[in-house]
Amino acid sequence: MKSYTITVNGNVYDVTVEENGAVSAPAAPAAAPRKAAPAVAPAAKAATSGAGNIKIEAGAAGKVFKIEAAAGTSVKKGDPVLVLEIMKMETPVVAPADGTVASIEVAVGDSVEAGALLATMN
């Protein structure tokens, strides 16, 4: 048997896999799932992060498919800022409020995790 630690939506679970491929997990967790430690951003991104006071984050893991609005572009609430490819579907990431795009923190083709900073707005 092999033991693995799996993170799902920020919750960490310990799972044991038997050699025949069957998954064995406790029917009821002995303790509440523990929260995963937040990911550390690379130093290069940290220097550019936070150019605006409104953060736009990924709702799910995916790949940056298209950037719709460049830094300096005025957007209204609900306007697409970029498009993520999530599970082979193009999913627009929209502006949460009226404002101006301050920075784009990703590039087309980048893989992102849920909660990753994609852009900032003012």
FIKOLZA-1660 file (N, C-alpha, C; in steps of 0.1 Angstrom, whole numbers, plus 5000, padded with zeros to 4 digits):
% residues 122
   i   px   py   pz ch aa at
   1 5008 4988 5000  A  M  N
   1 5000 5000 5000  A  M CA
   1 5009 5012 5000  A  M  C
   2 5004 5023 4993  A  K  N
   2 5011 5035 4993  A  K CA
   2 5002 5046 4998  A  K  C
   3 5008 5056 5005  A  S  N
   3 5000 5067 5011  A  S CA
   3 5003 5079 5003  A  S  C
   4 4993 5087 5000  A  Y  N
   4 4995 5100 4993  A  Y CA
   4 4987 5111 5001  A  Y  C
   5 4991 5123 4999  A  T  N
   5 4984 5135 5004  A  T CA
   5 4979 5142 4992  A  T  C
   6 4966 5144 4992  A  I  N
   6 4959 5150 4981  A  I CA
   6 4952 5163 4985  A  I  C
   7 4954 5174 4978  A  T  N
   7 4947 5187 4981  A  T CA
   7 4936 5189 4971  A  T  C
   8 4924 5191 4977  A  V  N
   8 4912 5194 4969  A  V CA
   8 4906 5207 4974  A  V  C
   9 4905 5217 4966  A  N  N
   9 4899 5230 4970  A  N CA
   9 4905 5235 4983  A  N  C
  10 4918 5234 4984  A  G  N
  10 4925 5239 4996  A  G CA
  10 4924 5230 5008  A  G  C
  11 4917 5219 5008  A  N  N
  11 4916 5209 5019  A  N CA
  11 4925 5198 5016  A  N  C
  12 4933 5193 5026  A  V  N
  12 4943 5183 5024  A  V CA
  12 4938 5170 5030  A  V  C
  13 4938 5159 5022  A  Y  N
  13 4934 5146 5026  A  Y CA
  13 4945 5136 5025  A  Y  C
  14 4946 5127 5034  A  D  N
  14 4955 5116 5033  A  D CA
  14 4948 5104 5028  A  D  C
  15 4953 5098 5017  A  V  N
  15 4947 5087 5010  A  V CA
  15 4957 5075 5009  A  V  C
  16 4952 5063 5011  A  T  N
  16 4960 5051 5010  A  T CA
  16 4955 5043 4998  A  T  C
  17 4964 5039 4989  A  V  N
  17 4961 5032 4977  A  V CA
  17 4967 5018 4978  A  V  C
  18 4958 5008 4976  A  E  N
  18 4963 4994 4977  A  E CA
  18 4969 4990 4964  A  E  C
  19 4978 4980 4964  A  E  N
  19 4985 4976 4952  A  E CA
  19 4976 4972 4941  A  E  C
  20 4964 4967 4943  A  N  N
  20 4956 4963 4932  A  N CA
  20 4949 4974 4926  A  N  C
  21 4951 4987 4931  A  G  N
  21 4945 4998 4925  A  G CA
  21 4933 5004 4932  A  G  C
  22 4928 4996 4942  A  A  N
  22 4916 5001 4949  A  A CA
  22 4920 5013 4958  A  A  C
  23 4912 5022 4960  A  V  N
  23 4915 5033 4969  A  V CA
  23 4908 5031 4982  A  V  C
  24 4915 5033 4993  A  S  N
  24 4910 5031 5006  A  S CA
  24 4911 5044 5014  A  S  C
  25 4900 5049 5019  A  A  N
  25 4900 5061 5027  A  A CA
  25 4891 5059 5038  A  A  C
  26 4893 5065 5050  A  P  N
  26 4883 5063 5061  A  P CA
  26 4869 5068 5057  A  P  C
  27 4859 5061 5062  A  A  N
  27 4845 5064 5058  A  A CA
  27 4842 5078 5064  A  A  C
  28 4846 5081 5076  A  A  N
  28 4845 5094 5081  A  A CA
  28 4858 5099 5086  A  A  C
  29 4863 5111 5082  A  P  N
  29 4876 5115 5086  A  P CA
  29 4877 5116 5101  A  P  C
  30 4889 5111 5106  A  A  N
  30 4891 5111 5121  A  A CA
  30 4891 5126 5126  A  A  C
  31 4896 5135 5118  A  A  N
  31 4897 5149 5121  A  A CA
  31 4892 5157 5109  A  A  C
  32 4889 5169 5111  A  A  N
  32 4885 5178 5100  A  A CA
  32 4897 5179 5090  A  A  C
  33 4894 5181 5077  A  P  N
  33 4905 5182 5068  A  P CA
  33 4913 5195 5072  A  P  C
  34 4926 5193 5069  A  R  N
  34 4935 5205 5073  A  R CA
  34 4937 5213 5061  A  R  C
  35 4938 5226 5062  A  K  N
  35 4940 5236 5051  A  K CA
  35 4954 5234 5046  A  K  C
  36 4956 5235 5033  A  A  N
  36 4969 5235 5027  A  A CA
  36 4976 5248 5029  A  A  C
  37 4989 5248 5030  A  A  N
  37 4996 5261 5031  A  A CA
  37 4995 5268 5018  A  A  C
  38 4994 5281 5018  A  P  N
  38 4993 5289 5006  A  P CA
  38 5005 5288 4998  A  P  C
  39 5004 5287 4985  A  A  N
  39 5015 5286 4976  A  A CA
  39 5023 5299 4976  A  A  C
  40 5036 5297 4975  A  V  N
  40 5045 5309 4975  A  V CA
  40 5047 5314 4961  A  V  C
  41 5045 5326 4958  A  A  N
  41 5046 5332 4945  A  A CA
  41 5061 5333 4941  A  A  C
  42 5065 5331 4929  A  P  N
  42 5079 5333 4925  A  P CA
  42 5083 5348 4927  A  P  C
  43 5096 5350 4929  A  A  N
  43 5101 5363 4932  A  A CA
  43 5098 5373 4921  A  A  C
  44 5099 5368 4909  A  A  N
  44 5097 5377 4897  A  A CA
  44 5083 5382 4897  A  A  C
  45 5073 5374 4900  A  K  N
  45 5059 5378 4900  A  K CA
  45 5056 5387 4912  A  K  C
  46 5063 5385 4923  A  A  N
  46 5060 5393 4935  A  A CA
  46 5064 5407 4932  A  A  C
  47 5073 5410 4924  A  A  N
  47 5077 5424 4921  A  A CA
  47 5066 5431 4913  A  A  C
  48 5059 5424 4905  A  T  N
  48 5049 5431 4897  A  T CA
  48 5035 5429 4903  A  T  C
  49 5033 5420 4912  A  S  N
  49 5020 5418 4918  A  S CA
  49 5015 5430 4926  A  S  C
  50 5002 5431 4926  A  G  N
  50 4996 5441 4934  A  G CA
  50 4996 5455 4928  A  G  C
  51 4998 5457 4915  A  A  N
  51 4998 5470 4909  A  A CA
  51 4985 5477 4911  A  A  C
  52 4974 5469 4912  A  G  N
  52 4961 5475 4915  A  G CA
  52 4955 5470 4928  A  G  C
  53 4945 5477 4932  A  N  N
  53 4939 5473 4946  A  N CA
  53 4928 5463 4945  A  N  C
  54 4923 5460 4933  A  I  N
  54 4913 5449 4931  A  I CA
  54 4920 5437 4924  A  I  C
  55 4920 5426 4931  A  K  N
  55 4927 5414 4925  A  K CA
  55 4917 5405 4917  A  K  C
  56 4921 5400 4906  A  I  N
  56 4913 5391 4898  A  I CA
  56 4921 5378 4899  A  I  C
  57 4914 5367 4905  A  E  N
  57 4920 5354 4907  A  E CA
  57 4913 5343 4899  A  E  C
  58 4921 5333 4897  A  A  N
  58 4915 5321 4890  A  A CA
  58 4905 5314 4899  A  A  C
  59 4893 5311 4893  A  G  N
  59 4883 5303 4901  A  G CA
  59 4886 5288 4901  A  G  C
  60 4894 5284 4891  A  A  N
  60 4897 5270 4890  A  A CA
  60 4910 5269 4883  A  A  C
  61 4917 5257 4884  A  A  N
  61 4929 5255 4877  A  A CA
  61 4927 5254 4862  A  A  C
  62 4936 5259 4854  A  G  N
  62 4935 5258 4840  A  G CA
  62 4947 5264 4833  A  G  C
  63 4945 5268 4820  A  K  N
  63 4956 5273 4812  A  K CA
  63 4951 5286 4806  A  K  C
  64 4959 5297 4806  A  V  N
  64 4955 5309 4800  A  V CA
  64 4954 5308 4785  A  V  C
  65 4942 5310 4780  A  F  N
  65 4939 5308 4766  A  F CA
  65 4940 5321 4758  A  F  C
  66 4936 5332 4764  A  K  N
  66 4935 5345 4756  A  K CA
  66 4935 5356 4766  A  K  C
  67 4942 5367 4763  A  I  N
  67 4941 5379 4772  A  I CA
  67 4932 5389 4764  A  I  C
  68 4921 5393 4770  A  E  N
  68 4911 5402 4764  A  E CA
  68 4914 5417 4766  A  E  C
  69 4920 5420 4778  A  A  N
  69 4922 5434 4781  A  A CA
  69 4936 5436 4786  A  A  C
  70 4943 5446 4780  A  A  N
  70 4957 5449 4784  A  A CA
  70 4957 5459 4795  A  A  C
  71 4969 5460 4802  A  A  N
  71 4970 5470 4813  A  A CA
  71 4967 5483 4807  A  A  C
  72 4959 5491 4815  A  G  N
  72 4955 5505 4810  A  G CA
  72 4941 5505 4804  A  G  C
  73 4935 5493 4801  A  T  N
  73 4922 5493 4795  A  T CA
  73 4911 5495 4805  A  T  C
  74 4902 5504 4802  A  S  N
  74 4890 5506 4810  A  S CA
  74 4880 5495 4808  A  S  C
  75 4875 5489 4819  A  V  N
  75 4865 5478 4818  A  V CA
  75 4853 5481 4827  A  V  C
  76 4842 5476 4823  A  K  N
  76 4830 5476 4832  A  K CA
  76 4828 5463 4839  A  K  C
  77 4821 5463 4850  A  K  N
  77 4818 5451 4857  A  K CA
  77 4812 5441 4847  A  K  C
  78 4818 5428 4847  A  G  N
  78 4813 5418 4838  A  G CA
  78 4820 5417 4825  A  G  C
  79 4829 5427 4821  A  D  N
  79 4836 5426 4809  A  D CA
  79 4847 5416 4810  A  D  C
  80 4850 5408 4799  A  P  N
  80 4860 5398 4800  A  P CA
  80 4874 5405 4801  A  P  C
  81 4883 5400 4810  A  V  N
  81 4896 5404 4811  A  V CA
  81 4906 5394 4804  A  V  C
  82 4903 5381 4807  A  L  N
  82 4910 5371 4800  A  L CA
  82 4902 5358 4799  A  L  C
  83 4907 5349 4792  A  V  N
  83 4899 5336 4790  A  V CA
  83 4909 5325 4795  A  V  C
  84 4903 5316 4804  A  L  N
  84 4910 5304 4808  A  L CA
  84 4905 5292 4801  A  L  C
  85 4913 5282 4798  A  E  N
  85 4908 5269 4793  A  E CA
  85 4908 5260 4805  A  E  C
  86 4896 5257 4809  A  I  N
  86 4894 5248 4821  A  I CA
  86 4886 5236 4816  A  I  C
  87 4893 5224 4818  A  M  N
  87 4887 5211 4814  A  M CA
  87 4882 5212 4799  A  M  C
  88 4891 5218 4790  A  K  N
  88 4888 5219 4776  A  K CA
  88 4877 5228 4772  A  K  C
  89 4873 5237 4782  A  M  N
  89 4862 5247 4779  A  M CA
  89 4868 5261 4781  A  M  C
  90 4865 5270 4772  A  E  N
  90 4870 5283 4773  A  E CA
  90 4860 5290 4783  A  E  C
  91 4867 5295 4794  A  T  N
  91 4859 5302 4805  A  T CA
  91 4864 5316 4807  A  T  C
  92 4855 5326 4804  A  P  N
  92 4859 5340 4806  A  P CA
  92 4861 5343 4820  A  P  C
  93 4871 5351 4823  A  V  N
  93 4873 5357 4836  A  V CA
  93 4870 5371 4835  A  V  C
  94 4860 5376 4843  A  V  N
  94 4855 5389 4841  A  V CA
  94 4859 5399 4852  A  V  C
  95 4857 5412 4848  A  A  N
  95 4860 5422 4858  A  A CA
  95 4850 5422 4869  A  A  C
  96 4854 5422 4882  A  P  N
  96 4845 5422 4893  A  P CA
  96 4838 5436 4896  A  P  C
  97 4844 5446 4890  A  A  N
  97 4838 5460 4892  A  A CA
  97 4843 5469 4880  A  A  C
  98 4837 5480 4879  A  D  N
  98 4841 5490 4869  A  D CA
  98 4855 5495 4873  A  D  C
  99 4864 5497 4863  A  G  N
  99 4877 5503 4866  A  G CA
  99 4887 5501 4855  A  G  C
 100 4899 5502 4858  A  T  N
 100 4910 5501 4848  A  T CA
 100 4919 5490 4851  A  T  C
 101 4923 5482 4841  A  V  N
 101 4932 5470 4843  A  V CA
 101 4945 5476 4847  A  V  C
 102 4951 5473 4858  A  A  N
 102 4964 5479 4863  A  A CA
 102 4975 5470 4858  A  A  C
 103 4973 5456 4859  A  S  N
 103 4984 5447 4855  A  S CA
 103 4978 5434 4851  A  S  C
 104 4985 5427 4842  A  I  N
 104 4982 5413 4838  A  I CA
 104 4993 5405 4843  A  I  C
 105 4991 5395 4852  A  E  N
 105 5001 5388 4859  A  E CA
 105 5005 5375 4852  A  E  C
 106 4998 5371 4841  A  V  N
 106 5000 5359 4834  A  V CA
 106 5002 5361 4819  A  V  C
 107 5006 5351 4812  A  A  N
 107 5008 5351 4798  A  A CA
 107 5000 5340 4791  A  A  C
 108 4997 5341 4779  A  V  N
 108 4990 5331 4771  A  V CA
 108 4998 5318 4772  A  V  C
 109 4992 5307 4776  A  G  N
 109 4999 5294 4777  A  G CA
 109 5003 5291 4791  A  G  C
 110 5002 5300 4800  A  D  N
 110 5006 5297 4814  A  D CA
 110 4996 5288 4820  A  D  C
 111 5000 5279 4828  A  S  N
 111 4991 5270 4836  A  S CA
 111 4989 5277 4850  A  S  C
 112 4977 5278 4855  A  V  N
 112 4974 5285 4867  A  V CA
 112 4966 5275 4876  A  V  C
 113 4968 5277 4889  A  E  N
 113 4961 5269 4899  A  E CA
 113 4949 5278 4904  A  E  C
 114 4939 5272 4910  A  A  N
 114 4928 5279 4916  A  A CA
 114 4933 5289 4926  A  A  C
 115 4928 5301 4925  A  G  N
 115 4932 5311 4935  A  G CA
 115 4944 5319 4930  A  G  C
 116 4950 5316 4919  A  A  N
 116 4962 5323 4914  A  A CA
 116 4958 5337 4910  A  A  C
 117 4967 5346 4912  A  L  N
 117 4965 5360 4908  A  L CA
 117 4967 5361 4893  A  L  C
 118 4956 5366 4886  A  L  N
 118 4957 5367 4871  A  L CA
 118 4959 5381 4867  A  L  C
 119 4953 5391 4874  A  A  N
 119 4954 5405 4870  A  A CA
 119 4950 5413 4882  A  A  C
 120 4952 5426 4881  A  T  N
 120 4948 5436 4891  A  T CA
 120 4941 5447 4884  A  T  C
 121 4932 5454 4892  A  M  N
 121 4925 5466 4886  A  M CA
 121 4925 5477 4897  A  M  C
 122 4923 5489 4892  A  N  N
 122 4921 5500 4901  A  N CA
 122 4907 5505 4899  A  N  C
% end
